[in-house]
Protein backbone atom coordinates (compact mmCIF):
# COMPACT_ATOMS: atom_id res chain seq x y z
CA UNK A 1 0.00 0.00 0.00
CA UNK A 2 1.38 3.42 -0.96
CA UNK A 3 0.71 6.55 1.07
CA UNK A 4 1.10 10.15 0.05
CA UNK A 5 0.20 13.45 1.66
CA UNK A 6 -2.54 15.33 -0.16
CA UNK A 7 -3.86 18.84 0.25
CA UNK A 8 -7.62 19.26 0.19
CA UNK A 9 -8.84 22.24 -1.77
CA UNK A 10 -11.17 24.76 -0.18
CA UNK A 11 -14.71 24.23 -1.48
CA UNK A 12 -15.98 26.93 -3.81
CA UNK A 13 -18.39 29.36 -2.23
CA UNK A 14 -21.83 28.98 -3.77
CA UNK A 15 -24.07 32.03 -3.30
CA UNK A 16 -27.65 31.36 -2.26
CA UNK A 17 -30.14 32.39 -4.94
CA UNK A 18 -32.98 34.69 -3.84
CA UNK A 19 -36.04 35.52 -5.98
CA UNK A 20 -36.53 39.09 -7.18
CA UNK A 21 -38.30 41.60 -4.92
CA UNK A 22 -41.40 41.83 -7.12
CA UNK A 23 -41.88 38.05 -7.06
CA UNK A 24 -41.46 38.01 -3.28
CA UNK A 25 -44.01 40.80 -2.80
CA UNK A 26 -46.53 39.01 -5.04
CA UNK A 27 -46.03 35.77 -3.11
CA UNK A 28 -46.56 37.62 0.18
CA UNK A 29 -49.77 39.13 -1.18
CA UNK A 30 -51.14 35.76 -2.35
CA UNK A 31 -50.27 33.96 0.89
CA UNK A 32 -51.66 36.73 3.11
CA UNK A 33 -54.95 36.74 1.20
CA UNK A 34 -55.36 32.95 1.41
CA UNK A 35 -57.97 31.37 3.67
CA UNK A 36 -56.60 27.83 4.11
CA UNK A 37 -52.90 27.89 3.20
CA UNK A 38 -50.64 24.88 3.66
CA UNK A 39 -46.87 24.44 3.56
CA UNK A 40 -45.54 21.34 1.76
CA UNK A 41 -41.90 20.88 2.81
CA UNK A 42 -39.62 18.64 0.78
CA UNK A 43 -36.07 17.38 1.07
CA UNK A 44 -34.70 20.66 -0.27
CA UNK A 45 -35.46 22.22 3.12
CA UNK A 46 -32.95 19.87 4.74
CA UNK A 47 -30.40 20.28 1.93
CA UNK A 48 -30.54 24.04 2.48
CA UNK A 49 -30.30 23.70 6.29
CA UNK A 50 -33.57 25.62 6.40
CA UNK A 51 -35.28 23.69 9.21
CA UNK A 52 -35.28 26.62 11.65
CA UNK A 53 -36.45 29.01 8.93
CA UNK A 54 -39.32 26.65 8.08
CA UNK A 55 -40.48 26.49 11.69
CA UNK A 56 -40.21 30.27 12.00
CA UNK A 57 -42.30 30.69 8.83
CA UNK A 58 -45.02 28.33 10.10
CA UNK A 59 -45.19 29.93 13.54
CA UNK A 60 -45.13 33.54 12.31
CA UNK A 61 -47.92 32.97 9.78
CA UNK A 62 -50.00 30.25 11.51
CA UNK A 63 -49.68 28.03 8.44
CA UNK A 64 -49.59 24.25 9.09
CA UNK A 65 -47.00 21.96 7.50
CA UNK A 66 -47.11 18.64 5.68
CA UNK A 67 -43.78 17.10 4.72
CA UNK A 68 -42.89 14.74 1.94
CA UNK A 69 -41.03 11.62 3.03
CA UNK A 70 -37.82 13.41 1.99
CA UNK A 71 -38.79 16.33 4.19
CA UNK A 72 -39.36 14.26 7.33
CA UNK A 73 -37.61 15.90 10.28
CA UNK A 74 -37.58 19.40 8.81
CA UNK A 75 -40.23 20.19 11.41
CA UNK A 76 -40.61 17.93 14.47
CA UNK A 77 -43.60 15.62 14.34
CA UNK A 78 -44.38 16.85 17.84
CA UNK A 79 -44.79 20.46 16.68
CA UNK A 80 -48.36 21.72 17.01
CA UNK A 81 -48.40 22.92 13.39
CA UNK A 82 -47.10 19.67 11.88
CA UNK A 83 -49.64 17.39 10.24
CA UNK A 84 -46.89 14.85 9.64
CA UNK A 85 -45.77 13.22 6.42
CA UNK A 86 -47.47 11.76 3.39
CA UNK A 87 -46.14 8.89 1.33
CA UNK A 88 -47.36 10.40 -1.94
CA UNK A 89 -49.71 13.36 -2.39
CA UNK A 90 -51.54 11.49 -5.16
CA UNK A 91 -50.22 8.08 -4.29
CA UNK A 92 -51.13 4.73 -5.70
CA UNK A 93 -52.26 3.55 -2.25
CA UNK A 94 -54.64 5.98 -0.61
CA UNK A 95 -54.35 4.13 2.71
CA UNK A 96 -50.74 5.37 2.83
CA UNK A 97 -51.88 8.99 2.65
CA UNK A 98 -54.58 10.02 5.08
CA UNK A 99 -53.65 13.68 4.52
CA UNK A 100 -55.04 13.72 0.99
CA UNK A 101 -58.15 15.69 1.89
CA UNK A 102 -56.20 18.14 4.05
CA UNK A 103 -53.97 18.98 1.12
CA UNK A 104 -56.77 19.14 -1.42
CA UNK A 105 -58.67 21.62 0.79
CA UNK A 106 -55.84 24.19 0.77
CA UNK A 107 -56.47 27.23 -1.42
CA UNK A 108 -52.73 28.03 -1.48
CA UNK A 109 -49.98 25.42 -1.18
CA UNK A 110 -46.49 26.75 -0.45
CA UNK A 111 -44.13 24.13 -1.84
CA UNK A 112 -40.60 24.42 -0.47
CA UNK A 113 -37.75 22.34 -1.85
CA UNK A 114 -39.85 19.58 -3.36
CA UNK A 115 -39.66 17.93 -6.78
CA UNK A 116 -43.23 16.67 -6.31
CA UNK A 117 -41.89 13.47 -7.83
CA UNK A 118 -44.65 11.37 -6.25
CA UNK A 119 -47.51 13.72 -7.00
CA UNK A 120 -48.87 17.23 -6.69
CA UNK A 121 -50.45 18.11 -3.34
CA UNK A 122 -52.33 21.13 -4.69
CA UNK A 123 -56.00 20.84 -5.58
CA UNK A 124 -57.24 21.64 -9.07
CA UNK A 125 -58.26 25.20 -8.20
CA UNK A 126 -55.57 26.08 -5.69
CA UNK A 127 -52.48 28.23 -6.20
CA UNK A 128 -49.04 26.65 -5.85
CA UNK A 129 -46.35 29.02 -4.57
CA UNK A 130 -43.36 26.94 -5.58
CA UNK A 131 -39.98 27.68 -3.97
CA UNK A 132 -37.24 25.65 -5.64
CA UNK A 133 -33.56 25.98 -6.46
CA UNK A 134 -34.12 23.98 -9.67
CA UNK A 135 -35.84 26.25 -12.17
CA UNK A 136 -36.84 23.17 -14.20
CA UNK A 137 -39.19 22.11 -11.39
CA UNK A 138 -40.91 25.46 -10.89
CA UNK A 139 -43.85 25.45 -13.30
CA UNK A 140 -44.23 21.86 -14.48
CA UNK A 141 -46.33 20.79 -11.49
CA UNK A 142 -49.42 22.98 -11.47
CA UNK A 143 -50.85 25.28 -14.11
CA UNK A 144 -51.79 27.83 -11.45
CA UNK A 145 -48.27 28.43 -10.10
CA UNK A 146 -46.39 31.39 -8.68
CA UNK A 147 -42.73 30.36 -9.14
CA UNK A 148 -40.02 31.53 -6.75
CA UNK A 149 -36.61 30.49 -8.05
CA UNK A 150 -34.33 30.41 -5.05
CA UNK A 151 -32.60 28.57 -2.26
CA UNK A 152 -35.08 27.36 0.37
CA UNK A 153 -33.52 29.06 3.40
CA UNK A 154 -32.61 32.30 1.66
CA UNK A 155 -36.07 32.57 0.09
CA UNK A 156 -37.92 31.91 3.35
CA UNK A 157 -35.75 34.46 5.15
CA UNK A 158 -36.44 37.06 2.46
CA UNK A 159 -40.17 36.32 2.26
CA UNK A 160 -40.96 36.17 5.98
CA UNK A 161 -40.57 39.92 6.78
CA UNK A 162 -42.91 40.74 3.91
CA UNK A 163 -45.49 38.27 5.22
CA UNK A 164 -45.28 39.67 8.74
CA UNK A 165 -45.61 43.24 7.48
CA UNK A 166 -48.65 42.24 5.39
CA UNK A 167 -50.38 40.72 8.43
CA UNK A 168 -50.15 37.07 7.35
CA UNK A 169 -49.87 36.02 10.98
CA UNK A 170 -53.24 37.51 11.94
CA UNK A 171 -55.14 34.36 10.96
CA UNK A 172 -56.24 32.07 13.82
CA UNK A 173 -53.92 29.25 14.79
CA UNK A 174 -54.79 25.92 13.10
CA UNK A 175 -53.20 23.95 15.96
CA UNK A 176 -56.53 22.51 17.17
CA UNK A 177 -57.46 21.33 13.66
CA UNK A 178 -54.01 19.78 13.20
CA UNK A 179 -54.27 17.92 16.52
CA UNK A 180 -57.76 16.66 15.61
CA UNK A 181 -56.55 15.37 12.24
CA UNK A 182 -53.60 13.55 13.80
CA UNK A 183 -55.87 11.94 16.39
CA UNK A 184 -58.22 10.81 13.63
CA UNK A 185 -55.35 9.29 11.63
CA UNK A 186 -54.13 7.39 14.68
CA UNK A 187 -57.69 6.26 15.43
CA UNK A 188 -58.16 4.82 11.95
CA UNK A 189 -54.75 3.15 12.04
CA UNK A 190 -55.55 1.47 15.35
CA UNK A 191 -59.19 0.70 14.51
CA UNK A 192 -58.25 -0.87 11.20
CA UNK A 193 -55.69 -3.02 13.03
CA UNK A 194 -52.79 -2.13 10.79
CA UNK A 195 -50.09 -4.37 12.30
CA UNK A 196 -47.25 -2.18 11.00
CA UNK A 197 -48.45 0.74 13.15
CA UNK A 198 -47.96 -1.07 16.46
CA UNK A 199 -44.55 -2.41 15.38
CA UNK A 200 -43.35 1.08 14.44
CA UNK A 201 -44.55 2.34 17.82
CA UNK A 202 -42.49 -0.36 19.55
CA UNK A 203 -39.46 0.62 17.47
CA UNK A 204 -39.95 4.31 18.31
CA UNK A 205 -39.90 3.50 22.01
CA UNK A 206 -36.62 1.61 21.58
CA UNK A 207 -34.79 4.07 19.30
CA UNK A 208 -33.35 7.29 20.83
CA UNK A 209 -34.55 10.49 19.15
CA UNK A 210 -31.06 11.45 17.97
CA UNK A 211 -30.56 8.15 16.12
CA UNK A 212 -29.91 8.19 12.39
CA UNK A 213 -32.37 5.66 10.96
CA UNK A 214 -31.78 4.55 7.37
CA UNK A 215 -34.73 2.81 5.71
CA UNK A 216 -34.54 0.34 2.86
CA UNK A 217 -37.31 -0.44 0.39
CA UNK A 218 -39.27 -2.86 2.52
CA UNK A 219 -42.87 -3.20 3.69
CA UNK A 220 -42.00 -1.34 6.88
CA UNK A 221 -39.92 1.16 4.93
CA UNK A 222 -42.90 2.12 2.78
CA UNK A 223 -45.15 2.37 5.82
CA UNK A 224 -42.59 4.46 7.72
CA UNK A 225 -42.66 7.15 5.03
CA UNK A 226 -46.06 8.14 6.36
CA UNK A 227 -46.17 6.86 9.92
CA UNK A 228 -42.70 6.90 11.50
CA UNK A 229 -42.34 10.01 13.65
CA UNK A 230 -39.17 12.09 13.40
CA UNK A 231 -38.17 14.71 15.96
CA UNK A 232 -34.62 15.72 14.93
CA UNK A 233 -33.44 17.17 11.60
CA UNK A 234 -31.76 14.85 9.11
CA UNK A 235 -32.20 11.71 11.24
CA UNK A 236 -34.58 10.02 8.79
CA UNK A 237 -32.83 8.76 5.65
CA UNK A 238 -34.18 6.80 2.70
CA UNK A 239 -33.55 6.49 -1.03
CA UNK A 240 -36.22 9.03 -1.94
CA UNK A 241 -38.26 8.60 -5.07
CA UNK A 242 -35.65 6.21 -6.54
CA UNK A 243 -36.78 3.36 -4.21
CA UNK A 244 -33.41 1.58 -4.40
CA UNK A 245 -33.55 -1.94 -3.01
CA UNK A 246 -30.41 -2.65 -0.99
CA UNK A 247 -29.71 1.05 -0.37
CA UNK A 248 -29.87 1.10 3.41
CA UNK A 249 -27.02 -1.08 4.68
CA UNK A 250 -24.09 0.55 2.83
CA UNK A 251 -25.62 3.95 3.56
CA UNK A 252 -25.82 3.23 7.28
CA UNK A 253 -22.10 2.42 7.32
CA UNK A 254 -21.36 5.81 5.79
CA UNK A 255 -23.57 7.53 8.34
CA UNK A 256 -21.70 5.84 11.20
CA UNK A 257 -18.31 6.84 9.76
CA UNK A 258 -19.52 10.44 9.43
CA UNK A 259 -21.06 10.61 12.93
CA UNK A 260 -19.38 7.89 15.03
CA UNK A 261 -20.73 9.20 18.34
CA UNK A 262 -24.38 8.95 17.29
CA UNK A 263 -26.49 5.78 17.29
CA UNK A 264 -27.23 4.50 13.78
CA UNK A 265 -29.90 1.95 12.80
CA UNK A 266 -30.62 0.29 9.46
CA UNK A 267 -34.13 -1.03 8.77
CA UNK A 268 -34.23 -3.50 5.89
CA UNK A 269 -36.06 -6.51 4.58
CA UNK A 270 -34.32 -9.78 3.91
CA UNK A 271 -34.31 -9.24 0.14
CA UNK A 272 -32.81 -5.77 0.34
CA UNK A 273 -30.26 -6.64 3.02
CA UNK A 274 -28.87 -9.52 0.97
CA UNK A 275 -27.98 -7.11 -1.86
CA UNK A 276 -25.05 -5.81 0.21
CA UNK A 277 -24.86 -8.13 3.19
CA UNK A 278 -21.19 -8.87 2.50
CA UNK A 279 -20.46 -5.38 3.85
CA UNK A 280 -20.82 -6.91 7.30
CA UNK A 281 -17.14 -7.66 6.78
CA UNK A 282 -16.47 -3.92 6.39
CA UNK A 283 -18.49 -3.11 9.51
CA UNK A 284 -16.58 -5.64 11.61
CA UNK A 285 -13.18 -4.71 10.16
CA UNK A 286 -13.60 -1.03 10.97
CA UNK A 287 -15.54 -1.39 14.22
CA UNK A 288 -18.75 0.24 12.96
CA UNK A 289 -21.28 -0.65 15.63
CA UNK A 290 -24.41 -0.20 13.53
CA UNK A 291 -27.66 -2.04 14.24
CA UNK A 292 -29.55 -3.78 11.44
CA UNK A 293 -33.24 -4.45 12.06
CA UNK A 294 -33.88 -7.16 9.48
CA UNK A 295 -37.54 -7.92 8.81
CA UNK A 296 -37.62 -11.43 7.35
CA UNK A 297 -40.57 -13.01 5.57
CA UNK A 298 -38.41 -15.05 3.15
CA UNK A 299 -39.70 -13.18 0.12
CA UNK A 300 -39.70 -9.92 -1.77
CA UNK A 301 -42.78 -9.00 0.23
CA UNK A 302 -43.85 -5.78 -1.48
CA UNK A 303 -43.66 -7.41 -4.92
CA UNK A 304 -45.46 -10.53 -3.69
CA UNK A 305 -48.28 -8.44 -2.22
CA UNK A 306 -48.76 -6.36 -5.36
CA UNK A 307 -48.69 -9.41 -7.63
CA UNK A 308 -51.18 -11.24 -5.44
CA UNK A 309 -53.56 -8.30 -5.19
CA UNK A 310 -53.39 -7.53 -8.91
CA UNK A 311 -53.19 -11.01 -10.43
CA UNK A 312 -54.25 -13.41 -7.68
CA UNK A 313 -50.86 -15.05 -7.24
CA UNK A 314 -47.10 -14.53 -7.10
CA UNK A 315 -44.15 -15.53 -9.24
CA UNK A 316 -40.43 -15.57 -8.43
CA UNK A 317 -40.76 -13.72 -5.10
CA UNK A 318 -39.71 -16.45 -2.65
CA UNK A 319 -36.23 -16.26 -1.12
CA UNK A 320 -33.92 -18.96 0.21
CA UNK A 321 -32.25 -17.22 3.14
CA UNK A 322 -29.43 -18.16 5.49
CA UNK A 323 -29.86 -18.29 9.25
CA UNK A 324 -29.21 -14.58 9.76
CA UNK A 325 -28.04 -14.94 13.37
CA UNK A 326 -25.38 -17.45 12.33
CA UNK A 327 -24.66 -15.42 9.20
CA UNK A 328 -23.86 -12.32 11.31
CA UNK A 329 -21.78 -14.34 13.74
CA UNK A 330 -19.74 -15.84 10.89
CA UNK A 331 -18.40 -12.32 10.18
CA UNK A 332 -17.69 -11.64 13.84
CA UNK A 333 -20.80 -9.49 14.26
CA UNK A 334 -23.54 -10.05 16.85
CA UNK A 335 -26.71 -11.90 15.87
CA UNK A 336 -30.03 -11.57 17.72
CA UNK A 337 -33.49 -12.88 16.95
CA UNK A 338 -36.86 -11.47 17.93
CA UNK A 339 -39.59 -13.87 18.95
CA UNK A 340 -42.10 -11.21 18.00
CA UNK A 341 -41.67 -7.90 16.10
CA UNK A 342 -42.83 -6.03 19.22
CA UNK A 343 -39.69 -7.30 21.00
CA UNK A 344 -37.78 -4.59 19.12
CA UNK A 345 -38.69 -2.18 21.92
CA UNK A 346 -36.17 -3.96 24.17
CA UNK A 347 -33.85 -5.57 21.60
CA UNK A 348 -32.83 -2.33 19.87
CA UNK A 349 -31.54 -0.63 23.07
CA UNK A 350 -29.60 -3.80 23.92
CA UNK A 351 -28.10 -3.87 20.44
CA UNK A 352 -27.10 -0.21 20.58
CA UNK A 353 -25.12 -0.93 23.76
CA UNK A 354 -22.93 -3.50 21.99
CA UNK A 355 -19.52 -2.41 20.73
CA UNK A 356 -19.95 -4.35 17.48
CA UNK A 357 -22.25 -4.53 14.47
CA UNK A 358 -25.55 -6.21 15.35
CA UNK A 359 -28.11 -7.92 13.11
CA UNK A 360 -31.56 -8.43 14.65
CA UNK A 361 -33.48 -11.10 12.74
CA UNK A 362 -37.21 -10.29 12.92
CA UNK A 363 -39.38 -13.06 11.44
CA UNK A 364 -42.88 -11.98 10.49
CA UNK A 365 -45.76 -13.19 8.36
CA UNK A 366 -48.04 -11.42 5.92
CA UNK A 367 -48.89 -7.88 7.00
CA UNK A 368 -51.47 -6.43 4.70
CA UNK A 369 -52.53 -2.81 4.85
CA UNK A 370 -56.34 -2.50 5.10
CA UNK A 371 -58.06 -0.41 2.47
CA UNK A 372 -58.45 3.31 3.10
CA UNK A 373 -61.58 4.31 5.06
CA UNK A 374 -62.42 7.08 2.58
CA UNK A 375 -62.31 6.91 -1.22
CA UNK A 376 -60.10 9.31 -3.15
CA UNK A 377 -58.26 9.61 -6.42
CA UNK A 378 -55.54 7.03 -6.89
CA UNK A 379 -53.24 6.24 -9.79
CA UNK A 380 -53.51 2.88 -11.53
CA UNK A 381 -50.59 0.65 -10.67
CA UNK A 382 -48.54 0.76 -13.88
CA UNK A 383 -47.52 -2.89 -13.80
CA UNK A 384 -51.15 -4.04 -13.72
CA UNK A 385 -51.70 -2.71 -17.23
CA UNK A 386 -50.18 -4.53 -20.23
CA UNK A 387 -47.62 -2.62 -22.23
CA UNK A 388 -49.12 -1.35 -25.46
CA UNK A 389 -48.69 -3.89 -28.23
CA UNK A 390 -47.83 -6.82 -25.98
CA UNK A 391 -51.34 -8.22 -25.80
CA UNK A 392 -53.60 -8.17 -28.84
CA UNK A 393 -57.12 -6.97 -28.17
C-alpha positions in Angstrom: 0.0 0.0 0.0 1.4 3.4 -1.0 0.7 6.5 1.1 1.1 10.1 0.0 0.2 13.4 1.7 -2.5 15.3 -0.2 -3.9 18.8 0.2 -7.6 19.3 0.2 -8.8 22.2 -1.8 -11.2 24.8 -0.2 -14.7 24.2 -1.5 -16.0 26.9 -3.8 -18.4 29.4 -2.2 -21.8 29.0 -3.8 -24.1 32.0 -3.3 -27.7 31.4 -2.3 -30.1 32.4 -4.9 -33.0 34.7 -3.8 -36.0 35.5 -6.0 -36.5 39.1 -7.2 -38.3 41.6 -4.9 -41.4 41.8 -7.1 -41.9 38.0 -7.1 -41.5 38.0 -3.3 -44.0 40.8 -2.8 -46.5 39.0 -5.0 -46.0 35.8 -3.1 -46.6 37.6 0.2 -49.8 39.1 -1.2 -51.1 35.8 -2.3 -50.3 34.0 0.9 -51.7 36.7 3.1 -54.9 36.7 1.2 -55.4 33.0 1.4 -58.0 31.4 3.7 -56.6 27.8 4.1 -52.9 27.9 3.2 -50.6 24.9 3.7 -46.9 24.4 3.6 -45.5 21.3 1.8 -41.9 20.9 2.8 -39.6 18.6 0.8 -36.1 17.4 1.1 -34.7 20.7 -0.3 -35.5 22.2 3.1 -33.0 19.9 4.7 -30.4 20.3 1.9 -30.5 24.0 2.5 -30.3 23.7 6.3 -33.6 25.6 6.4 -35.3 23.7 9.2 -35.3 26.6 11.7 -36.4 29.0 8.9 -39.3 26.6 8.1 -40.5 26.5 11.7 -40.2 30.3 12.0 -42.3 30.7 8.8 -45.0 28.3 10.1 -45.2 29.9 13.5 -45.1 33.5 12.3 -47.9 33.0 9.8 -50.0 30.3 11.5 -49.7 28.0 8.4 -49.6 24.3 9.1 -47.0 22.0 7.5 -47.1 18.6 5.7 -43.8 17.1 4.7 -42.9 14.7 1.9 -41.0 11.6 3.0 -37.8 13.4 2.0 -38.8 16.3 4.2 -39.4 14.3 7.3 -37.6 15.9 10.3 -37.6 19.4 8.8 -40.2 20.2 11.4 -40.6 17.9 14.5 -43.6 15.6 14.3 -44.4 16.8 17.8 -44.8 20.5 16.7 -48.4 21.7 17.0 -48.4 22.9 13.4 -47.1 19.7 11.9 -49.6 17.4 10.2 -46.9 14.8 9.6 -45.8 13.2 6.4 -47.5 11.8 3.4 -46.1 8.9 1.3 -47.4 10.4 -1.9 -49.7 13.4 -2.4 -51.5 11.5 -5.2 -50.2 8.1 -4.3 -51.1 4.7 -5.7 -52.3 3.5 -2.2 -54.6 6.0 -0.6 -54.4 4.1 2.7 -50.7 5.4 2.8 -51.9 9.0 2.6 -54.6 10.0 5.1 -53.6 13.7 4.5 -55.0 13.7 1.0 -58.2 15.7 1.9 -56.2 18.1 4.1 -54.0 19.0 1.1 -56.8 19.1 -1.4 -58.7 21.6 0.8 -55.8 24.2 0.8 -56.5 27.2 -1.4 -52.7 28.0 -1.5 -50.0 25.4 -1.2 -46.5 26.7 -0.4 -44.1 24.1 -1.8 -40.6 24.4 -0.5 -37.7 22.3 -1.8 -39.8 19.6 -3.4 -39.7 17.9 -6.8 -43.2 16.7 -6.3 -41.9 13.5 -7.8 -44.6 11.4 -6.2 -47.5 13.7 -7.0 -48.9 17.2 -6.7 -50.5 18.1 -3.3 -52.3 21.1 -4.7 -56.0 20.8 -5.6 -57.2 21.6 -9.1 -58.3 25.2 -8.2 -55.6 26.1 -5.7 -52.5 28.2 -6.2 -49.0 26.6 -5.9 -46.4 29.0 -4.6 -43.4 26.9 -5.6 -40.0 27.7 -4.0 -37.2 25.6 -5.6 -33.6 26.0 -6.5 -34.1 24.0 -9.7 -35.8 26.3 -12.2 -36.8 23.2 -14.2 -39.2 22.1 -11.4 -40.9 25.5 -10.9 -43.9 25.5 -13.3 -44.2 21.9 -14.5 -46.3 20.8 -11.5 -49.4 23.0 -11.5 -50.8 25.3 -14.1 -51.8 27.8 -11.5 -48.3 28.4 -10.1 -46.4 31.4 -8.7 -42.7 30.4 -9.1 -40.0 31.5 -6.7 -36.6 30.5 -8.1 -34.3 30.4 -5.1 -32.6 28.6 -2.3 -35.1 27.4 0.4 -33.5 29.1 3.4 -32.6 32.3 1.7 -36.1 32.6 0.1 -37.9 31.9 3.3 -35.8 34.5 5.1 -36.4 37.1 2.5 -40.2 36.3 2.3 -41.0 36.2 6.0 -40.6 39.9 6.8 -42.9 40.7 3.9 -45.5 38.3 5.2 -45.3 39.7 8.7 -45.6 43.2 7.5 -48.7 42.2 5.4 -50.4 40.7 8.4 -50.2 37.1 7.4 -49.9 36.0 11.0 -53.2 37.5 11.9 -55.1 34.4 11.0 -56.2 32.1 13.8 -53.9 29.2 14.8 -54.8 25.9 13.1 -53.2 23.9 16.0 -56.5 22.5 17.2 -57.5 21.3 13.7 -54.0 19.8 13.2 -54.3 17.9 16.5 -57.8 16.7 15.6 -56.6 15.4 12.2 -53.6 13.5 13.8 -55.9 11.9 16.4 -58.2 10.8 13.6 -55.4 9.3 11.6 -54.1 7.4 14.7 -57.7 6.3 15.4 -58.2 4.8 12.0 -54.8 3.1 12.0 -55.5 1.5 15.3 -59.2 0.7 14.5 -58.2 -0.9 11.2 -55.7 -3.0 13.0 -52.8 -2.1 10.8 -50.1 -4.4 12.3 -47.3 -2.2 11.0 -48.4 0.7 13.2 -48.0 -1.1 16.5 -44.6 -2.4 15.4 -43.4 1.1 14.4 -44.5 2.3 17.8 -42.5 -0.4 19.5 -39.5 0.6 17.5 -39.9 4.3 18.3 -39.9 3.5 22.0 -36.6 1.6 21.6 -34.8 4.1 19.3 -33.4 7.3 20.8 -34.6 10.5 19.1 -31.1 11.4 18.0 -30.6 8.2 16.1 -29.9 8.2 12.4 -32.4 5.7 11.0 -31.8 4.5 7.4 -34.7 2.8 5.7 -34.5 0.3 2.9 -37.3 -0.4 0.4 -39.3 -2.9 2.5 -42.9 -3.2 3.7 -42.0 -1.3 6.9 -39.9 1.2 4.9 -42.9 2.1 2.8 -45.2 2.4 5.8 -42.6 4.5 7.7 -42.7 7.1 5.0 -46.1 8.1 6.4 -46.2 6.9 9.9 -42.7 6.9 11.5 -42.3 10.0 13.6 -39.2 12.1 13.4 -38.2 14.7 16.0 -34.6 15.7 14.9 -33.4 17.2 11.6 -31.8 14.8 9.1 -32.2 11.7 11.2 -34.6 10.0 8.8 -32.8 8.8 5.7 -34.2 6.8 2.7 -33.6 6.5 -1.0 -36.2 9.0 -1.9 -38.3 8.6 -5.1 -35.6 6.2 -6.5 -36.8 3.4 -4.2 -33.4 1.6 -4.4 -33.6 -1.9 -3.0 -30.4 -2.6 -1.0 -29.7 1.0 -0.4 -29.9 1.1 3.4 -27.0 -1.1 4.7 -24.1 0.6 2.8 -25.6 4.0 3.6 -25.8 3.2 7.3 -22.1 2.4 7.3 -21.4 5.8 5.8 -23.6 7.5 8.3 -21.7 5.8 11.2 -18.3 6.8 9.8 -19.5 10.4 9.4 -21.1 10.6 12.9 -19.4 7.9 15.0 -20.7 9.2 18.3 -24.4 9.0 17.3 -26.5 5.8 17.3 -27.2 4.5 13.8 -29.9 1.9 12.8 -30.6 0.3 9.5 -34.1 -1.0 8.8 -34.2 -3.5 5.9 -36.1 -6.5 4.6 -34.3 -9.8 3.9 -34.3 -9.2 0.1 -32.8 -5.8 0.3 -30.3 -6.6 3.0 -28.9 -9.5 1.0 -28.0 -7.1 -1.9 -25.0 -5.8 0.2 -24.9 -8.1 3.2 -21.2 -8.9 2.5 -20.5 -5.4 3.9 -20.8 -6.9 7.3 -17.1 -7.7 6.8 -16.5 -3.9 6.4 -18.5 -3.1 9.5 -16.6 -5.6 11.6 -13.2 -4.7 10.2 -13.6 -1.0 11.0 -15.5 -1.4 14.2 -18.8 0.2 13.0 -21.3 -0.7 15.6 -24.4 -0.2 13.5 -27.7 -2.0 14.2 -29.6 -3.8 11.4 -33.2 -4.4 12.1 -33.9 -7.2 9.5 -37.5 -7.9 8.8 -37.6 -11.4 7.3 -40.6 -13.0 5.6 -38.4 -15.0 3.1 -39.7 -13.2 0.1 -39.7 -9.9 -1.8 -42.8 -9.0 0.2 -43.8 -5.8 -1.5 -43.7 -7.4 -4.9 -45.5 -10.5 -3.7 -48.3 -8.4 -2.2 -48.8 -6.4 -5.4 -48.7 -9.4 -7.6 -51.2 -11.2 -5.4 -53.6 -8.3 -5.2 -53.4 -7.5 -8.9 -53.2 -11.0 -10.4 -54.2 -13.4 -7.7 -50.9 -15.1 -7.2 -47.1 -14.5 -7.1 -44.1 -15.5 -9.2 -40.4 -15.6 -8.4 -40.8 -13.7 -5.1 -39.7 -16.4 -2.6 -36.2 -16.3 -1.1 -33.9 -19.0 0.2 -32.3 -17.2 3.1 -29.4 -18.2 5.5 -29.9 -18.3 9.2 -29.2 -14.6 9.8 -28.0 -14.9 13.4 -25.4 -17.4 12.3 -24.7 -15.4 9.2 -23.9 -12.3 11.3 -21.8 -14.3 13.7 -19.7 -15.8 10.9 -18.4 -12.3 10.2 -17.7 -11.6 13.8 -20.8 -9.5 14.3 -23.5 -10.1 16.9 -26.7 -11.9 15.9 -30.0 -11.6 17.7 -33.5 -12.9 16.9 -36.9 -11.5 17.9 -39.6 -13.9 18.9 -42.1 -11.2 18.0 -41.7 -7.9 16.1 -42.8 -6.0 19.2 -39.7 -7.3 21.0 -37.8 -4.6 19.1 -38.7 -2.2 21.9 -36.2 -4.0 24.2 -33.9 -5.6 21.6 -32.8 -2.3 19.9 -31.5 -0.6 23.1 -29.6 -3.8 23.9 -28.1 -3.9 20.4 -27.1 -0.2 20.6 -25.1 -0.9 23.8 -22.9 -3.5 22.0 -19.5 -2.4 20.7 -20.0 -4.4 17.5 -22.3 -4.5 14.5 -25.6 -6.2 15.3 -28.1 -7.9 13.1 -31.6 -8.4 14.6 -33.5 -11.1 12.7 -37.2 -10.3 12.9 -39.4 -13.1 11.4 -42.9 -12.0 10.5 -45.8 -13.2 8.4 -48.0 -11.4 5.9 -48.9 -7.9 7.0 -51.5 -6.4 4.7 -52.5 -2.8 4.9 -56.3 -2.5 5.1 -58.1 -0.4 2.5 -58.4 3.3 3.1 -61.6 4.3 5.1 -62.4 7.1 2.6 -62.3 6.9 -1.2 -60.1 9.3 -3.1 -58.3 9.6 -6.4 -55.5 7.0 -6.9 -53.2 6.2 -9.8 -53.5 2.9 -11.5 -50.6 0.6 -10.7 -48.5 0.8 -13.9 -47.5 -2.9 -13.8 -51.1 -4.0 -13.7 -51.7 -2.7 -17.2 -50.2 -4.5 -20.2 -47.6 -2.6 -22.2 -49.1 -1.3 -25.5 -48.7 -3.9 -28.2 -47.8 -6.8 -26.0 -51.3 -8.2 -25.8 -53.6 -8.2 -28.8 -57.1 -7.0 -28.2 
